[in-house]
């Protein structure tokens, strides 16, 4: 308890008088604020409107603004209170406030258990008396609590106003940014529910109404920001009910959680959306909703708890939704989930007539059902309604294969397998497996270029580097299709050992490459390769030679695939590869010309890997192999320039025959795909070598290859050699 005398409250200032306190001869200037309760001992003074006083539980002529407030307690009174901008008048149960002049920006918080609250606001007269609120307009953050066994008639909730109803309200209008709660109140953190709450003939215009318990009869929701949300049943309370007409239009949203009671509702959706959320904590228990009738016009019914574009099935996906209605008419979209592998899905059942045109959108998934399985999504009792699959291309990804919506001819529609077309996720798996041998091959080419450049060259030891950039456009027998762009760098060191009639070269390499892989059906992948190897060459003075390379790789693979609906299927895994290359030929020299025909054999294999994509698809990638024979000829011309520089342009043509025809990949449990590029391929190369100094030289080359499902528009190399 405390007090003050002769207090002057300047603009922006605040005087707070707590219960039992006092303040005498207060001078409240314009913009000053008083914060008090009717339980103070005494407060009196002047404000810009005249004399004011609080004494013996009675407040007279209070001015509340700029943070000021007055709390009228039970059995207390407030007369002629002005609530201006920033002010708050709070009338508790059993309190009385008459002659209230509520200005714009002022707040009034009251319950229908107040004895009487009356006055004027921007819309005219309002009153709350004997448990009945009439023509009350709440604005600027004002609040109204309708208690049990009381009612509110023709209430308007303007911007930022709130209303909580445990009783009955009729003709309530919820305007922009206002919030209404039916069957629930929160008073200072104390939450109360009531199944007796009733709301009739509500209009929601860009506002929000939450139905927690009780019954809502005839409601209209409109506007892009308009929301009607019916919450899941509260413990020990009956589910909330919707009765009569539920009209949702002009971009508004309608949401229901769990098994609410809509059995007596006629739902009309016009250019709007109804989201049915399977809000059940017990798994494997479906949500069942019944309607009297459903009419749609350019609307969406979303039977799931998140958008159809999600990348994977969530934990709640096993709680499916069955929507049953007596009739269905109009046009619109239904968004559903499925679990084909376990023969479960969201369902639409029309017991009577269905008319109109509707699209069914189904979530993609990577998990596969048993071969040939189908699943009924829609049944009707008759009518001429047409249902088609709205997913892109009229197909949905379900595991390994795509599915279509089949009209069964008996007023039912089912998802049916189309084994002629694998899903994009399946091709993603095949793409990554097929790309790894191409990485090995591109890196191998740098070593082959090095071995080719030292034919007939004398040196002791050399260090060299070669940068590569390669493009491959690939299609395989299994249906893979992708474009690979590889960039890498190989470093090597070797020494030459001369003998009486021959010489040998021995060296080591290590390198790194990065591949960007664009999938033909959307999405992308990456391969980071780390390689280590050894090479050797033998050359007789008559021109005969044999070269050999052994190399191992560590591949870090990342997949960002795209399903048919645009969602991402992500995965990553590591794998290893090892390979060898042997080449033998003969080098003829005629003056400055050199011709080198050769035969070569290349072998490579990866280890098998198992991994799972984020959409549930399981991949079992077997050993991916190369087993290739090659025959070719290289022609070069040596030139010595006057400045001491040498140039050696060269051309090379080869035919490659790939024999590995059993690169198998298993997706889910749907058998194995033969993911090979066996066949004949032509390769054409051109390049130039140059020595800049006796110890420094460089090379540049480009090639084109095509055949056996692989086109290489370019394969470029550029490198330098330092001998010492």
Secondary structure, DSSP 4 states (H G I P E B T S, - for coil): --EEES-EE-TT-EEE--TT-EEEEEEE-TT-EEEEETTSSEEEEEETTEEEEEETTEEES-EE-TT-EEEE-TT-EEES-EE-TT-EEEE-TT-EEEEEEEPTT-EEEEETTSSEEEEEETTEEEEEETTEEES-EE-TT-EEEE-TT-EEES-EE-TT-EEEESSEEES-EE-TT-EEEESEEEETTEEEE-TT-EEEEEEEES-EEEE-SSEEEEEEEESTT-EEEEPPPPTTSPPPEEEEEEEEETT-EEEEESS-EEEEEEEEEES-EEEEE---SSTT--EEEEEEEEEEEEEEEEESSS-TT-SS--GGGGS-EEEEEEEEEEEEEEEE-EEGGGTEE-EEEESS-B-SEEEEEE--BS---STT--EEEEEESSS--EEEE-SGGG-EEETTEEEEEEE-SSSEEEEEEEEEEE-HHHHHHHHHHHHHHHHHHHHHHHHHHHHHHTTT---SEEEEEEEEEEEEEEE-TTS-EEEEEEEEEEEEEEEEEE-SSEEEEEEEEEEEEEEEEEETTSEEEEEEEEEEEEEEEEEETTSEEEEEEEEEEEEEEEEEEE-TTS-EEEEEEEEEEEEEEEEEEEEEEETTEEEEEEEEEEEEEE--EEEE-TTS-EEEE---EEEEEEEEEEEEEEEE-TTS-EEEEEEEEEEEEE-----EEEETTS-EEE----EEEEEEEEEEEEESSSSEEEEEEEEEEEETTEEEEEEEEEEEEEE-
